[in-house]
Amino acid sequence: MKYSTYALLAMMTLSPLPAVAFDTQQYDECVLQYLRNAKSGQASDMIVNACRKLYKEGAFLQSAERTYQACLLQNLPGVENDQAAQYIAAACQRRSQQ
């Protein structure tokens, strides 16, 4: 068991950086696509955060978190006030836990 743990750690530290590099181009595309119609400050922040989570931290996300972030991107653009953004976030959270 110790050998496999050490082997895994060695592989993680010796693996080339591009394998874990952030996908900046897809992140930028996400921001440009979804932020274009944002009207609420809170919705804008949530969209940028969702793009960051999906395209800069995506390798570390659990399935439920990925579903939540994708739901936000689908439903936040065009939201006109912060309260609506909060309701959408709550609905996306419930949906991601199903």
Secondary structure as GFF3:
##gff-version 3
##sequence-region A 1 98
A	DSSP	alpha_helix	2	14	.	.	.	ID=ss1
A	DSSP	three_ten_helix	17	19	.	.	.	ID=ss2
A	DSSP	alpha_helix	24	35	.	.	.	ID=ss3
A	DSSP	alpha_helix	41	56	.	.	.	ID=ss4
A	DSSP	three_ten_helix	58	60	.	.	.	ID=ss5
A	DSSP	alpha_helix	63	75	.	.	.	ID=ss6
A	DSSP	alpha_helix	82	96	.	.	.	ID=ss7
###
